[in-house]
């Protein structure tokens, strides 16, 4: 449906439904990208924290028993 058809028939239910569907898809895509960004940030933060802990705690092949 063209923009001209939508503009000339503002009350047309199909135009309103189409606009709603387009808006819903845009929001869905924005949320998906946001979720991916958050997961990426958390994964990077977790890996950095893990690497920092590994730097201070060097695993050895044996334990000293007293």
N, C-alpha and C positions, 0 to 999 in steps of 0.2 A: 504494500500500500504506500503510495507516494505521500510526501509531506503536503502537497497541494490538496490531495483528497482529505487528509486529516484536518487541515486548516479550514476547508470549506464545510466540513461536517463535524464540528466540535462535539456535538452530542452523540456522535456515532459510537456505539458500544465497541465495535471492533477496533477503532483507533485508540480508545481509552485502554482496552485490554492489551493491545500491542505495546503501548507506551509503558504500561505497568510491567509487562514481561521484560521489556528492554531495561527498565530501571532495576528490576529484581536481578537480572543477570549481571548488571554492572556492580551492584552491591555484593552479590555472591563472589564475583571475581576480586573485588577489593578485599573482602574478608579472607579469601583464600590466600592472596598475596601477603596480607598482614599476618595470618597464621604461620605461613612459611617463614617470614622474617623473624617472628618470635621463636619458632623452633630452631632456626639457624643460630640466633643469638644465644639461646639457652645451651645448645650443643657446643658452641665455641666456648662459652663461659665454663661449662662443665669440664671440657678438655683442658682448658688453661688451669683450672683449679686442680685437676688430677695431676697434670704435669708438675705443678708447683709442689704438691704433696710428695710426688715421686722424687723430686730433687732433694727434699729434706730427709726422706726415709729411703735409704739405699738398701735394697734387699740383699742379703748375703746368703750363701749356701749353707751356713751353719750358725748355731746359736751358742753363745758362751754359757755354760752351766756352772754355777758356783756351788 
